[in-house]
Amino acid sequence: MHDFDLHMKMLDYLHGVYPRSISACMQANCDGLVPPEGLSFHIRESIERGHAERIGHGVSVMNEHDPLGCSRRWPSAKCSWKSA
C-alpha cells in the first residue's frame, strides 16, 4: 500500500499513453498486512484510477467504504474479479 496513490497516478498516465489491459492482484492486501484504512479504497481506486480490468482476490471488496456500490461498479467498468 506504500505509494498506492503514486502508483494509481502512474497507471492512469500510462493508460492514456499506452492503453493495455491492466490486472490488479489484491492478495497482499489482507487483514494484518495492511492497516484497515488501507483496505477501504484500494479496489475502487484500482478500477477507477488504475484502469484495472481484472481484480484478483476480490473478496477484500467487503472492506471497501461501500462494498456493494464498488462491486456494482465492476460490470460497467468491464472489470472481472477472482474471489479466491
C-alpha positions in Angstrom: 0.0 0.0 0.0 3.0 2.2 0.3 2.9 4.8 -2.6 -0.5 3.5 -3.7 -1.7 6.9 -4.8 1.5 7.4 -6.8 1.1 4.0 -8.5 -2.5 4.9 -9.5 -1.3 8.2 -11.0 1.3 6.3 -12.9 -1.1 3.8 -14.2 -3.6 6.5 -15.2 -0.9 8.3 -17.1 0.4 5.2 -18.8 -3.1 4.1 -19.7 -3.6 7.3 -21.7 -0.3 6.9 -23.5 -0.3 3.2 -24.0 -3.7 1.6 -23.3 -3.4 -2.0 -22.5 -5.3 -4.5 -20.2 -4.4 -4.0 -16.5 -4.9 -6.6 -13.8 -4.6 -5.9 -10.1 -3.9 -8.6 -7.5 -5.2 -7.8 -4.0 -3.8 -10.9 -2.3 -1.3 -9.0 -0.3 -4.0 -6.7 0.9 -5.4 -8.9 3.6 -6.1 -8.3 7.3 -3.0 -7.9 9.3 -0.7 -7.0 6.4 -2.3 -3.7 5.6 -3.9 -1.2 8.0 -7.7 -1.3 7.9 -8.0 2.2 6.4 -5.8 1.0 3.5 -8.3 -1.7 2.6 -11.2 0.7 2.4 -10.5 2.2 -1.1 -7.9 0.1 -2.9 -10.2 -1.9 -5.2 -12.3 1.1 -6.3 -9.2 3.1 -6.9 -7.6 0.3 -8.9 -10.7 0.2 -11.2 -11.4 3.9 -11.4 -7.9 5.5 -11.4 -5.7 2.5 -12.3 -8.0 1.3 -15.1 -7.9 -2.3 -13.8 -9.9 -4.7 -16.0 -9.4 -7.7 -13.6 -9.2 -7.8 -9.8 -7.6 -10.9 -8.3 -8.6 -11.9 -4.8 -11.5 -9.5 -4.9 -13.0 -10.9 -1.6 -11.5 -7.9 0.1 -14.1 -5.8 -1.5 -16.1 -6.2 1.8 -13.5 -3.8 3.4 -14.3 -1.0 0.9 -16.3 2.1 2.2 -19.2 1.0 0.0 -18.7 -2.7 -0.8 -22.0 -3.2 -2.7 -21.5 0.0 -4.7 -18.0 -1.0 -5.5 -18.9 -4.4 -6.7 -21.8 -3.0 -8.8 -19.3 -0.7 -10.5 -17.3 -3.7 -11.9 -19.6 -4.6 -14.8 -19.9 -1.0 -16.1 -16.1 -0.7 -15.9 -15.9 -4.0 -17.8 -13.9 -5.4 -14.9 -13.8 -9.1 -13.9 -12.8 -10.4 -10.5 -11.5 -13.6 -8.9 -12.6 -14.4 -5.4 -10.0 -17.0 -4.3 
